[in-house]
């Protein structure tokens, strides 16, 4: 049931302002940056769900501003090779222009904790996220689908665009 979909993230402003537990002994702020990225991803997912036309515009802007003639994306931080080039981006835009807006996502501490635990396991051994992993932290209702993106993206919006574009999968099964 799409009305009951939950996803995990943190509120960056509350975490940064009220909690210094995320700064390690060396004074690094890696955890704060991770939480910031999680928040950006959550916000971008909200846009994709509630305003698919706006997300289509975001993809179009990145496609037009950053592609070269060889199908590579150029950013100020580096170049990203693609498998399908503009075609995958155009397919994502078409998908979003036909998509009806959906309800907003709901935040879930349980899913957030299950995902964090799962990510730590991925470092040593890739195992798929299962309903049982989520049920350690709450109740899993419906299907559990794991989609992993190992891209070089620097913003949450770019991570979500990568999921929607699904470059390299001509069947777009992760979209």
C-alpha positions as CSV (number, residue, x, y, z in Angstrom):
1,X,0.0,0.0,0.0
2,X,1.7,3.2,-1.2
3,X,0.0,5.3,1.5
4,X,2.0,3.3,4.1
5,X,5.4,3.4,2.6
6,X,8.1,4.4,5.1
7,X,11.7,5.4,4.5
8,X,14.5,6.3,6.8
9,X,16.4,9.6,7.3
10,X,17.3,12.1,10.0
11,X,16.5,15.8,10.4
12,X,19.9,17.3,9.8
13,X,19.2,20.6,11.6
14,X,18.1,18.9,14.8
15,X,21.0,16.5,14.7
16,X,23.7,19.1,14.0
17,X,22.4,21.7,16.4
18,X,21.6,19.5,19.3
19,X,23.9,16.5,19.2
20,X,27.7,16.4,19.0
21,X,27.8,12.6,19.3
22,X,28.4,12.4,15.6
23,X,31.9,14.1,15.9
24,X,34.6,11.5,16.4
25,X,37.6,11.7,18.7
26,X,39.6,13.5,16.0
27,X,36.9,16.1,15.5
28,X,35.7,14.8,12.2
29,X,32.2,15.5,11.1
30,X,31.8,12.5,8.7
31,X,28.6,11.3,10.5
32,X,27.1,14.8,10.2
33,X,27.9,14.8,6.4
34,X,26.3,11.3,6.1
35,X,23.1,12.5,7.9
36,X,23.0,15.6,5.7
37,X,23.2,13.4,2.6
38,X,20.5,11.1,4.0
39,X,18.3,14.1,4.5
40,X,18.9,15.4,0.9
41,X,18.1,11.9,-0.5
42,X,14.8,11.8,1.5
43,X,13.9,15.3,0.3
44,X,14.6,14.3,-3.4
45,X,12.6,11.1,-3.0
46,X,9.7,13.3,-1.7
47,X,9.9,15.5,-4.8
48,X,10.0,12.4,-7.1
49,X,6.9,11.0,-5.4
50,X,4.8,14.1,-4.8
51,X,5.9,16.2,-7.9
52,X,7.3,13.9,-10.6
53,X,7.2,16.7,-13.2
54,X,9.6,18.8,-11.0
55,X,11.9,15.8,-10.8
56,X,11.7,15.4,-14.6
57,X,12.8,19.0,-14.9
58,X,15.8,18.4,-12.5
59,X,16.9,15.4,-14.6
60,X,16.5,17.4,-17.8
61,X,18.6,20.2,-16.4
62,X,21.4,17.9,-15.3
63,X,21.3,16.1,-18.7
64,X,21.5,19.2,-20.7
65,X,24.0,21.0,-18.5
66,X,26.4,18.1,-18.0
67,X,26.5,15.6,-20.9
68,X,29.3,15.6,-23.5
69,X,29.1,14.2,-27.0
70,X,30.6,10.9,-25.8
71,X,27.8,10.3,-23.2
72,X,29.8,11.3,-20.1
73,X,28.5,13.5,-17.4
74,X,30.8,16.4,-16.4
75,X,30.5,17.9,-12.9
76,X,32.9,20.3,-11.1
77,X,34.1,17.3,-9.0
78,X,34.7,14.9,-11.9
79,X,33.5,12.9,-14.9
80,X,31.0,10.1,-14.7
81,X,30.9,7.4,-17.4
82,X,27.5,6.2,-18.4
83,X,26.3,3.0,-20.2
84,X,23.3,4.3,-22.0
85,X,24.1,8.0,-22.2
86,X,21.3,10.4,-22.7
87,X,18.9,7.6,-23.6
88,X,18.5,6.5,-20.0
89,X,17.9,10.0,-18.8
90,X,15.3,10.6,-21.5
91,X,13.5,7.4,-20.5
92,X,13.4,8.6,-16.9
93,X,12.0,11.9,-17.9
94,X,9.3,10.2,-20.0
95,X,8.5,7.9,-17.1
96,X,8.1,10.9,-14.7
97,X,6.0,13.0,-17.1
98,X,3.5,10.1,-17.1
99,X,3.6,9.4,-13.4
100,X,0.8,10.6,-11.2
101,X,1.8,12.3,-7.9
102,X,1.9,10.0,-4.9
103,X,1.7,10.5,-1.2
104,X,4.6,11.7,0.8
105,X,7.0,9.2,2.5
106,X,6.9,8.7,6.2
107,X,10.0,8.6,8.4
108,X,10.6,5.4,10.2
109,X,13.3,5.0,13.0
110,X,13.0,1.3,12.6
111,X,13.7,1.2,8.9
112,X,16.5,3.7,9.5
113,X,18.1,1.5,12.1
114,X,17.7,-1.6,10.0
115,X,19.3,0.1,7.0
116,X,22.2,1.4,9.1
117,X,22.8,-2.1,10.5
118,X,22.6,-3.5,6.9
119,X,25.1,-1.1,5.6
120,X,27.6,-2.1,8.2
121,X,27.2,-5.7,7.1
122,X,27.8,-4.8,3.5
123,X,31.4,-3.7,4.3
124,X,32.3,-7.3,5.1
125,X,29.9,-9.4,3.1
126,X,27.2,-8.4,0.6
127,X,23.9,-9.8,1.8
128,X,20.5,-8.6,0.7
129,X,18.2,-6.8,3.1
130,X,15.4,-9.1,4.1
131,X,12.1,-8.5,5.9
132,X,13.7,-10.3,8.9
133,X,16.4,-7.5,9.1
134,X,13.6,-4.9,9.4
135,X,11.6,-6.9,11.8
136,X,14.4,-6.7,14.4
137,X,13.5,-3.0,14.5
138,X,9.8,-3.0,13.9
139,X,7.1,-4.6,11.7
140,X,7.7,-5.1,8.0
141,X,4.5,-4.8,6.0
142,X,4.5,-5.5,2.3
143,X,7.5,-6.1,0.1
144,X,11.1,-5.4,1.0
145,X,13.2,-4.3,-2.0
146,X,16.9,-3.4,-1.7
147,X,18.5,-1.2,-4.4
148,X,22.1,-0.3,-4.0
149,X,23.8,2.6,-5.9
150,X,27.6,2.8,-5.7
151,X,27.9,6.0,-7.6
152,X,30.2,8.9,-7.0
153,X,27.3,11.3,-6.4
154,X,27.8,14.3,-4.1
155,X,24.2,15.4,-3.5
156,X,21.1,13.6,-2.5
157,X,19.3,14.8,-5.6
158,X,22.0,13.2,-7.8
159,X,21.6,9.9,-5.9
160,X,17.9,9.8,-6.5
161,X,18.3,10.8,-10.1
162,X,20.7,7.9,-10.5
163,X,18.1,5.5,-9.1
164,X,15.4,6.9,-11.4
165,X,17.6,6.8,-14.5
166,X,18.9,3.3,-13.7
167,X,21.7,3.6,-16.3
168,X,22.9,0.2,-17.5
169,X,19.6,-1.6,-16.9
170,X,17.6,-1.4,-20.1
171,X,14.5,-2.8,-18.3
172,X,14.7,-0.1,-15.6
173,X,13.6,-2.6,-12.9
174,X,15.1,-0.5,-10.1
175,X,13.1,2.6,-11.0
